[in-house]
Amino acid sequence: MKKTLIACAVALMLLAGCASSKPGLVLSEAKPVGTMEKKSYQDDHIRIEFLAVDLNMVFVLTNKTGEALRVLWDESAFVDESGVSHRVMHTAQGLSERNQTQQPSVIAPGATLRDGLAPIDYAKWSRHGSTQKQEMLSKKSLGKKVGLLLPVQFKDQKEEYFFEFFVAKSRN
């Protein structure tokens, strides 16, 4: 019996070692309360799906309302595995504009925004003059939680969405 258990444990460790050590995201908590799945969330206003691409976070956000909504980038933040909050920039924001005000992304009724984000302090100029981004998700993030604060404005009302993710090994 002990030999069988040891053999099973060794086999599981070997299989785990064969899996990619590339981090993937699993949505573990969201506020306000809505319908949550492994990588997506929805309520009466939005549906959002998250993906880890090249160790960074991308999302697809759909406006489910009959009014335009705005993603308030200057009020958004990424919370790393140590609990440190970082200002973010989205893909339309260039590194040279990182300290400037970011205009909100406007999403028409029923429309979808595909975007990515990165903590501003994770991006730097390389010695060749190009943008060099540090990965949001790394091996040190594995087995820990990270978060995203994403304020969205509907007409005169603002909803602060907070998404918490468990960083797990990806099978990709």
Protein Blocks (a to p, Z undefined) as FASTA:
>chain_A
ZZmmmmmmmmmmmmmmmpccbdcdddfbdcddddddfkbccdfkbccddddeehiacddd
ddfbfbdcdddfklgccddfkopacddddfklcfklmmpccddddddehiacddddddfk
lpccdfkopacdddfbdfklgopacdddddddehjbccdddddddddddfZZ
